[in-house]
Amino acid sequence: MKSILPLFVFVDACGWEIIKDDPFVTGLAPYRRRLRSVFGYSSACIPSILSGRMPVEHRNWCYFVHDPKHSPFRPLRWLRWLPSALTGRRRVRRWLSKYVKMRLKFRGYFDLYNMPFRDINQYDFSEKKSPLQPGGMNCGTNIFDHLTEHGIPYHVSEPARGEQGNLEALLQDIAAEKIDFAFLYWPDLDGLLHRVGNQSPEIFLKLRAYEKDLNRLMAISRGHYTDVRLYIFSDHGMANCDRRLDLRSRILSLNLKPGNDYAVVYDSTMARFWFFNENARQKIVDYLKNVPQGKIMTDEELENLGTLFPDRYFGELIFLVSEGVLIVPSHMGERPIRAMHGYHPDAPHSYAALMANRDTVPADITAIPDIYKLMVAEAGEAHAHNRAQPQQTTTFPEATAALRRPAVPAKA
């Protein structure tokens, strides 16, 4: 039996507003804390958690950027001749995304979303590596580089396995007592929230299903480690979208030509512009100043949020909508969804959450990048204790039975 196991369970989109009045894991992890998120989407939040740094430092922010010189998508331009009724279907886009990811040997998350094929050769994709692996950051190192460098044996989820597959893989490593640190990633709540919103009864059921899996995880872990330190956390919350903004049509009405005068990526909550002449810049700036559903982010605001990139790689102008507004249609989707994240970090539903079974979480853990130093400290202490202790595997009937028990399927 080994001494210490830090379990870091990442539940995507399980924000503070979602769990603050819900009994979620209060028995397992009674110590709760609200955490400030990072400006951006999961493409920014997850790398910040894993590296302890802000987007301007690790250079993982938004997925698509205007960068024709480095675009890997030139072979896809012929798809512009196919009918949009076909290429615009989500099922077709998912299949194409899997094929393109395989051909381009991307290792991180990849989706073509609703990017138009007529000018996709003008854009690059910023996450070609997996932040969940050593060497996976665009700039600098992450927790898995740290663990590898210090010889700390660990377990990390592989997104392709799915939530239950990753749980079972972790349980096997725990039963073998081969790890000193675990990072379990559950992304499905995020997708569910997008579909049904944050007030749906399905969210309650999903949280209950997670609790059953967490109880099983802890039962097995306690059979093989004396001190199991559980940390359950998220990257952001989710706001219901009750207002829609067709910004694309409004910008097209300015009699400017995309590709000649400007380039833009319409994300779900922000629009990012690159300008090729001053006339286009002035027209778009003047128009956006009068759009009441959002605001142009100043350099000072972006700098304070750790997203002012000196080379303006992710956009020369960032227009952010208010919480509850959805830009639709956008390059992320042609049709509306029920809820979204990616608003200002100080918007109520942007806040993440941290839940622990220990009351020793330092007071300076206040934002999601701070989880990194918590992981470093716990992994180091666990490794030191486990290495100093004579290793002896003991069979615990209750834990073994829990390991063999079939997983409880999620109801959502």
Secondary structure, DSSP 8 states (H G I E B T S, - for coil): -EEEEEEEEEETT--HHHHTTS-TTTTT--EEEEEB--SS-HHHHHHHHHHSS-HHHH----SEEE-GGG-S-GGGGGGGGS-HHHHT-HHHHHHHHHHHHHHHT--S----TT--TTSGGGEEES--S-TTSTT-SSSS--HHHHHHHTT--EEE--GGGHHHHHHHHHHHHHHTT--SEEEEEE-HHHHHHHHH-TT-HHHHHHHHHHHHHHHHHHHHHHTTEEEEEEEEE-S---EE--EEE-HHHHHHTT---BTTTEEEEE-SSEEEEEESSHHHHHHHHHHHTT-TTEEE--HHHHHHTT---TT-TT-SEEEEE-TTEEE-S-SS-SS--SEE--S-TTSGGG-EEEEES-S---TT--BGGGHHHHHHHHHHHHHHHHHHS-------HHHHHHHHS-------
